[in-house]
Each structure stands twice: as structure tokens, then as C-alpha cells.
Amino acid sequence: MDNWQRINKSVVKTQDNNSLADMSDEQRDSVFNAQAHADSVQKQLTPESDPHKREFYLAQIPFKAEQLKASNDTLSDALYHSGVIFKDKLDNLDLSEKALTRLVRQYPGYEHKDDAFYHLFLLYSRKGQRALAETFVDSLKAEYPKSQWTTLLSDPNYVINARYGVHMEDSLYAATYDAFKADKYQVVDANVQISETRFPQGANRDKFLFIGALGKLNEGDSEQCMKDLNTLVEKYPESEVSKIAGMIINGVKSGKRLHGAHFDIGDVWARRSEVLSDSAQLKTKPLSAERNTQFDFMLVYQPDSVNENKLLYQVAKFNFTSYLVRDFDIAIDNDDYLHRMRVSGFRSYDEALEYSHSLLSQPQILRLMGKARPFIISVENLPLIGVAYSYDDYKKFYDIHFAPIKPSTIQLLNNPEDIVTEPQEDEENQQPSEEETQPQGGLVIPMEEPKATQQGGVTVPMEESKAATQGGVIVPMEEPAKSTEDKKTTTIIDNTQPQQKPTPTPAPKKPTTAPAQKKPVPTPKKPTTTPKKPSPAPKKPVPTPKKQTFDIESEDYDLDGF
């Protein structure tokens, strides 16, 4: 058992106040818990608290008048509610008859006996015992002449009202509402009286009270208007018009004066939940006219005016098929009397306006919208609608600040929200790594487009129109076959020695072109030469080859590499 909130005042009285004040919270809690535990043990020890003892049941027998009255009230309420449940919920008329007849017979002073008579009338009417049912109507007239059930059952049109009363009351309310909007307040008063006498339990009784109160206000009877509004709030607290009546009452209590005015009960677009005095209204947060912020598109409607599920499906389908690079969220908000189908994800007013034009051009969506109203509103202004400002207030604000703005000519919704770019290296500006420039088994000499001038030595021409710019042996080559290889090549000269003579023989690892046959090489003017150091690569210096002497007249000179 959790006794941490229990306070035993007898303990406080027996203790010295100064000593309790000097105790810590833990010590005081321990004292209280100890006393609570002692009390619970003491109760368990008494025979009256033990359900296994005879004294436990004898203690519950009412001997005094107050105890007997409380017991009778409990039993009579139980019999009444059980009889109604058996009749209306379980459809067991026999058990309902048994409970209700015992109630009226055994407890004649029951507070709600007229309700029991009414349910007995309904019970015997359903069983087809009309004569017995009429006896309870006579009992109501004799014992409760002012009861609402007496008025209802004494009406000669009761049978007609029971069969067609719902349709008749709806028609009467529609006529009353039209008369109220046309300022025919005498017609309103007459219809309200008919509702009170013929349909006191009608489904529109709360609305009759509200319209009747406003009619009296327009006639100048503010006192009777407040009385009817208070009756409405007390009898029908869950009614939608009861909330409006409560706002009027609170406004009068805060110091506002009532005056006659036209009021459209169906105009939910002019409602707001805050009742503000003049000073508080000046301090209300104003609506923002910022254009470049998060915006939402909304369809606002009364729940029973559209097929909400079909409309939601069509809007979602339109978003999915029309905007492949954007994601829009759809949510349905409940705003008291209205529902809001809200599409979010717009980064500016221009995007929301473009979406609105595209959506409202769809014929299927227009048919499903019915009386729904479209709104474009910023996320900052949305919490203020329906609270500090009505939808009509925002419509006026929108017409001033946003409606004159011309739509953008750029298709904004075709661009993704976030564009992610990855850095790419420029292949032309990439520097070769050290591993790529290192020779494998020889010296790597990059070949560039040769210039016309020759330096000392013999030049090996690679193509007809080009000559090598590096110093070396000039070996004329046959015109190679047409090849798709790149003009810029790399020649690798191996520094290994030939097998027969110690003279080193350059052997390129990967020749650019190969001749069809070996042909004798003509003797140049300068048979031997010492090659100069090759010029460095334009971007990376190339290691300097060793000086070598070549005898090209020798038969052992290998030209396979060329």
C-alpha cells in the first residue's frame, strides 16, 4: 500500500510542534508511515473490517434513519438504471419490467419516479399492451403534471410526433433559421415556443434556444437573452452552439456590452476561439507578410461536406505523379467545426502559389472539393488562425499582402530541394604520381611533339612530319601503317648490355610502332655521338640517362625495338 501522501492529523496533535519542525523530511515521513501502518493493522484486527466475520455484515445493516435513506437511494438508483439498460441496451423486456415495477412499488418516494413511469409506458407500448401503457400516462398527469414527460405524452399529436417528429422538427428549425436571417423575430419566437411544447427532447432543441436568445437580443431584451444562454450552457454543455454561448457570456462578464447584431450560425469562417478585450486585442501577435519562408497549402472544409478519403487519395496521387523530385507531406487537422487538409514542404510563397494553380486545375479534385476553401498560409501565421484571427480575417489580410503578387514564371517545383555536388578532379590538371614516373627496368623518356630544330646527335623520327627534339641517334623509319594510337608516346630505353658485346643496346619496352621488316640503316655523317642529357618533362623532371656510345654499323645492333 502506498501511503506516502497520507497525513494522520492525530499524530500531529500528539506530537510537539517544535519537535516536528526540527525533524527532517525523512523523519517526518517515517513517523507518518509508522502511524498509518498501525492504523491499517488495527483495522484488520477489528471484526467489522474482516469479511470472514459475522460482524462485518452486521455493521452494514442500516439502523438509523440516515443510513436507511442512503441505502434506499442506492437501491432505487440501481433498479432504475438496470431497468433502462435491460430495455434499451439488452432488449430484455421481462427483466426491465421486473426492475422498474419493483422500483415504483417498493420506493414510491423515488426522486426520478416520473422517468420510471415514462420508461414503463414505452416498455408496455413495445409489448403491445396499450391499455396498461395508458395507466402510466394517467399516473404522470396525476403525480407529475409539470413533468416534461407529462407534456410530451399528453400531446394529442404524440403518435404523429413519434413517427415523423424528427423530420418535422428539422423542417421547423430550417424555417426558424431562415426567419432569423430575414429579421422576422416574431416568427422566430413563435417557432421556438412550438419547439418547446411539441419537441422538448428534439435533436435541435439547443439550436432553438440559441436562436431564440439572439432574437430577444435584437429586440432589446438582453436580460432574457443572457438567461436563455445560461440555460443552453447548463442543459447542453456538449453542444457546438453551447461553446459560442459560453463565449458571449464570458465577454459580458469581462465588461463588454451586448448589442443587437446579425449572426450566421453556419458561418464557421468568422469564428475564433479567443474572446479578447480591446486592450488584449492590441497585444495580439500580428500576421506576418513574409514571402520567403515556409508555406503550407490547405483545403479547409466542414467534415460532412466532402468525401475526405477520396479527396485525400486524389491529392496524394497528384503529388506523386506530378512532382518526382519533391516530397510533400499531407496531414488532416481537426479545427473544431472544420477539417484542414494541409500540404506542407514549400520553401516560399511562390512555390505554394505554383502548386495551388496546378492542383486546382485538376477536374477530379475540383469535383471532390465541393465547398472546401483553399488557403495559402505561412507556417508562422497558421497557429493564429481560428484562435486570434478567423479565416475571414486572414482572407482580408491575404488579399492585401499576397494576392497582388504575380506568380513566378520559373517552374520552381521542378527543382529538387537539395542539390548535392561531389568534387571532381580535372583529368588534364592531374599531376602524375611518383610511382607512375618511375621507370621499370630502364629510363622513361616522355616524347612530346618535336620541334623543327635539331640538336647535336642523330634523331629518330617517329612520324613523317615530326622529329624528336631530344639528342640521340637518328634512324629513318618506314611510314607506319595507319594507327589509332595517340601521337604522344613514351619510349623506354633499357640500360642492359647486349649478349655478344659489352656495348649497351637501348631496347624500348613498349615501342610506338614496329616496322614490317628489318632494313639496313644508312650511315650518318656522324657515326657516333655522345647524347646530351634529355630535357626534363614539362611537369615532372626525368632522371638523366648515362652517356653511351652506339655503333650502328655493327651487325649486332638490334633494331627490333624500332
N, C-alpha and C positions, 0 to 999 in steps of 0.2 A: 504494500500500500504506500502511495506517495503522499506524505503528509508535510511536504516542505512549505506549503502555503497555509497550513493550518495554524491558527492563533487561539490558544486557550486563555481566555480572559481571567479565569480563576487563578491560574498560575501567576499572572501579572499582579493580581491583588494580594496574593500571599507573599510575594517577594518584595524586598525593599527596592524602591525605585533607584536609589543611588547605586545599589549593588548591581542591578541590571544594566545601568548606564555604564558602569565600569567594565562590564563583560565585553568580550569581542563578539563579533557576529557568529563565529563558530560555536562559542559557548552558549549564546542565547538559543541558537538553533538546536543544540543538543538538549537544552533544558525543555524546550517546547516539544521536541520529538519524544523525549522520555515520558512527559506527561500524556502526550497523545497515545503512546503505546500502552500506558497504564489504563487510559480510558477504554481503549479497544479491548484490552484483556478483561476489564471489569464488565463490559457489555457481554462479552462471550460467556462470562461466568454466570450471568443472571439467567433464570429460566425463561423470562419473557423474550430474550434475544436468541434462544436456541429453538429452531424449528422442530427439533425432535422432542420437545417438551410440550406437555398439555397447556402449560401457562402461556406459551407463545400464541396460541389460537384464542384462548380466553381473553387475552389482553386486547384483541382486535374487535371484540364484540362491543357495539356501541350501547352504552348505558345512559349517557347523558343526552340531553335534547340536542345540543350542538353536534355531538358525534352522530346521533341518529339522522339529523338533517344532512350532514355531509355524506353519510352512507347512502341515503335515498337519492341525493343528487347524482352521485356517481353511478348508481344502478340505473336510474332513469335515462341518463345520457347514453349509457351503454346499450340499453334496449332500443332507444330511438335510432342511433347510428347503425346498429346491427340490422334493424328492420329496413332502413333505407338501402343499405348495401345488399341485403338479400333480394330486394325488389328490383333495384336498378342495375346492379353490377353482376349479380349471380343468377338473376331471373328465377329465383326460388320463392314463389309467391306464398307457399304454405308456411315456410319459416318466417317470412316477413310478416304475415298475418298473425302468427303466434307471438312475435316480439311486440308488434305495435298494439295489439289488443290487450296484452298484459300491461303495457305501459299506461294506456288510458284508463284501465280498470284499477290497477294497483296504485298508481301515482296520479290521482286526479289533480293535484296541485302542481303538476309539472310546468315549468316556465314556458316551454315551447309546445304546449299541447295543441295549439291551433295548427302547427306544422304537422303534428301526428294525425290530426283529423284530415288534413289535405291529402296526405300520403295514403291514408286508408280509403279515401274517396277514389284516388287513382287506382289503388290496388283492386277494389271491388269492381271498378269500371272495366279494368282489363280482364277480370274473371267473368264478366258478363252479368253480374248481379247489380242491375241498375237501381232497384228499389233500396237495397241495402246501402248503396253508394250515396243515394239522396239523403239518407238519415244523417250522414256526417255533414252534408251541406246545411241541414237544419240545425245541427249542433253548433256549427260555426256561426250561424246567424244569431243563435240564442246566447252563446257564451262569449263570442268574439266578434261583435258587429263591426268593429273598425279594423279588423284584420285585413291584410292585403288579399288573403285567400278568400275571405268573405266577399270582397268586392269583385274578385275575379269570377268566382263560381255563381254569384248572384246575377251576373250579366246575362240577359236573355240571348245574347249573341255568343255565348261561351262556346257552344258546339262549332259554330262557324269560325270563331277565332282559333279554336284548337286545330281546325283543319287547314284554314287558309290565313291564319294570323300572321305568319312570317312574311308572306307576300304583301298582305295588306299593310303591315307596319312599314315595310320597305318603301312602298308607294307613298305612304303618308309622310315619311321622312324626306323623300325626294321633293315632294310638293312643298314641305315646310322650308327646306333649304333654298329652293328657288324663290319662295316668297320673301325670305330673309335677304337674299341678294337684291331683290327688287324693292326693298324698303317697305314691304307690306307687313308691318309689325302686328297689326290686328289679326291677320291670317295666321301669323306665327303663334300668337298667344292662344288662339282657338285650337290649333293643331296640337300644341303642347298639352292642353287640357284633355284632348281626346287620347293622347298617348298615356297620360297619367291614369285615366279611367279604364280604357279598354286594353292597353298593353303595358301594365305596370312592370311586367317582367320581360319586356321585349328586348331584343338584341341591340336596338338603337336608343334605348332609354337614356343612356348617358349623353348622347348627342342632342337629344331633345332638351335635356336640362341645360346644356351649354348654349344652344341657340336661343333658348328662352331667356337665359340670363343676359346674353348680349342684346337681345331685343328690348329688354327692360332698361338696359344701359342707354340705348339710343333714344328711348322715350324719356330719359332723365331720372329714372328710379335707380340710382346707384346702390342704395341700401339693399333693395331686393335682389339686385344683381349679385352683390357680394354674398348674400345669404344662399342663393342658388348655387353659386360657385363652390362655396364651402360644403354644401350638401353633395355636390358632384364629387368632390375630393374624398369625402368620408365614405360614400357608398360605393364608388367605383375607382378605387386607387390605382388599379392596373390599366385603366382606360387611357388611350392616347390623348384624348381631349382633357383628361384629368391633369396631365402634365402641363398643358397650356393654361388651364385654370389655376394651377399652383403658381405658375409664373406671374399671372395677373395679380393673385393675392399677395405674393411676395413683393411685387412692385408697389402695391398700395401700402403695405407695411413699411416699406423703405422710404415713404414720403411722397410718392407720385400720386397725381390726381387722376381719377377716372374721367374720361370724356367720351362722348359718342363717336364712333368711327366705323367704317366698313371693314369687315373681316371675312376673309375667304378661308373657311376651314380646310378646304382641299389644297390651298396654296402652300405646299411644303417648301417651296423655293424661297419664301420670305421668312422662314423660321430660323432662329438661333437660340442656343440653349442658355446663354448668359443674359441675366436681367441686370442691366447696368444703370447706375445713376449717371447724371450728367458729368460729374467730376471723374468718375471711374472710366467713362467712355472716352474722355480726352486722353487718359493714360494708356488706352489700349494700343497694342503694337500695331503700327500701320502696315498696310500691304506693301510689298516690295515690287518695284518696277524693273528689277534687274533682268536683263535679257540673256546674258551669258552665264547661266547657272543650270543646275539640274532641273529638268521639267518632267511632268507627267501628263499623259493624255487620259481623260476619264470619260466614261459614259455613265451618267447618273440617271437613275430611273426608280420608279416605285416597283417593289418586288413582284407584284401581281400584274404588272402592265406589260411585261415582256417574257419570252421564254428564255430564261437565263442560261440554261445549259446549251441550247443551240447557238445562242449568241456568243457564248464563250468559245465554243468549238470553231465557229466561223472566224472569229478574231485570231485565235491561235493558228488556224490553218493559213490565214492571210499572212501572218508574221513569218511563218515557216517557209512559205513558198515565195515570198517577195523579197526577203532580206536574208541573204545567205551569209553575209559577213558580220551581221549584227545580231545580238541576243537581247530580246526584250522580255521582261518579266510581266506576268499578268496576275493580278490579285483582285479579289472581290471584298470590299469593305462594307460593313453594316453601319450606316449612319442614321440610327433611329428609324425614321419612316422611309428612308431611301437606301438604295444599294449603289455602290460605286465600283464599276469595273475599271480598274486602273492599270494602264500600261506604262511601265517605267523603264528608264535606260536612255533617255535623251539628254544630250550634253548641253543643249541650248534651246532657246525658244524656236529658232529657225528649224531645227531638226524635228521638234514636236509639231510644228505647223506643216511641214512637208509630209509627215506621217498622217496627220489629220486629213489633209486633202486626198491622199491616196486611199485611206481607209473608207472615207465617206463617199468615195466614188464607186464602191462595190455595191451592186444592186441587191445581192443576197443579204448583206449586212444592213443595208438601209431598210429592207422589209422587216428584219427581225428587231430593229431598234425601236420601232413604234414611237412612243412618246419620250424616249430617252433623250437627254440633252448632252451634247459633247462639250467638254471643257478642257482647255489647256492651262495648266497651273503649275507654278514652280513648287519645288519641294518645301521651300521656305514658307510659302503662303498657305499650303494645304492644311496644316493644323488649325488655322484660324477660321476656316470655312465651316459653318454650322455652329460655331461657338461664339466668336466675337463678330463675325460677319455672316450674312446669309448668302445664298447662291445668287440672289438678285443683286446684292451689294457688290459681289465680285464681278458680276456681268457688267455693271456700270463701270467699275474700275478697269476691266479688260477693254471695253470699248474706247476708253480714253487713252490708255497707255500702250496697248498691244495691237489692237485692231488696225490702226493706221500703218503699221509696219508692213512693207511689201515683202512678199515671200522671196527667198533666195533663189537665184537661177541655177545654182550649183546643186547637183544631186548629192546632198550631204550623207544620206543614209547608205550610199553605196560604198562608202569608205569604212574600213574596219576601225574599231575604237582604238586599238593599239597596233602600231606598225613596228615590228621588231626587225632590225637590220643587223646582220653579222658582218664584222670587218673582213674584207678580202684583200689578200696581198697581191700587189701588181707583179705579174709574172715578168714583165720586162725589167722592172727595177729590182728584182730579187738578186742578191749577191750570191755567188756560188760558195758553198761551204768549203772548208779546208780539206775535208775528205774527198770532195769531188775534184779538186785541183791537184791532188797528189798523184804522181804518175804511178802506174802499176807495171813494174818491170822495165822502166825506161823513162824517157823525158817526154812530157806532153807539151807540144808547141801548138797553141791555137793559131789557126790560119784565118786571117781576115782578108777582105778584098784587097788585092795587091795594087800598088801604085805604079805609075809608068816608069819611074826612075829605078834603076838597078844599082845596087851597092856592090862592093867588091865581092867576087866569087861567082859561082855558077848557079843559075836559078833554075828550079824545076817548075815548069809551067803546069798548072792544074787544068786550065781550060784554054781555049784558043785566045780569048780576049783578055785574059788576066795573067799576071805574072806574080810570083811570090816576092814579097818585099824583104824577106829575111835572107841573110847571106847563106850560101850553100852551093851545091852542085846543080848546074842547070842541065836537066835531062829532058830533051824533047819527047813528048808523048804523042801517041796517035789520038786522033779525035775520038773521044769515048762515045759509046752508044748513048742514045737519049736516056736520061735517067731522071727520076722524080726526086732524087735526093737533094738535100739542102746545099746551097752554094757554100756556105760556111762549114768547114770541116775541121777536124782535129787530127793531126798526124803525130803518131807516137814513134820515136826513134829509139830503138833498143841499143844499149851500150855493150851488149855481149860481143865477144870476139868470134871470128869465123873459125871453122874447124880446121882448115888447112893452113892458113896463115895467121900470124898474130895481128894482122891489120883489122881493126874493128869495122864491122859492117852494120850500117844502120838498117834495121828491119822494122818498118812500121807495123804496129799491132793490128790496126784496122785501116787498111788503105781506102782511100776515097773511091778510086776506080781501078780496074785491072785491065791490062792490055790483052788483046786476043792471043798474040804470040810474042815471043822474045825476039827482038831485033838488035843488031849491033848498034852500039851507041857511037855516034860520031865524036871524034877527038876535038875537044875545045881548045881554044888558044892557050888557055892557062890550065894545064892538066891538074895541077894541084893547087890547093889554096887552103889557107887557114881560116875557117869560118869565124866570123865575128860573133860576139855574144848576141844571142837573139834579143830583139826588142821585147820589153815586157808587155804582158796583156794589158789592154786598156783599163781593166778593172781590178786585176789581181796580178801581181808580179810573178813571173815564171822563173824557176831555178835556171841558172846559166849552165849550158852543157860544156863538157870538156872539149878542148881543142883536139881535132882528129884529122888525119891525112888519108885521103882516099885515092886509090889507083884504079881509075875507071877503065884502063886498057887491059887490065888483068882479066883473064877468063874466069877467075874465081869470084869476080864481083857479082854479087847476087842482086838481080833486079826484080825478083819475083814480087817484092813488096810494092813495086811501082806498076 
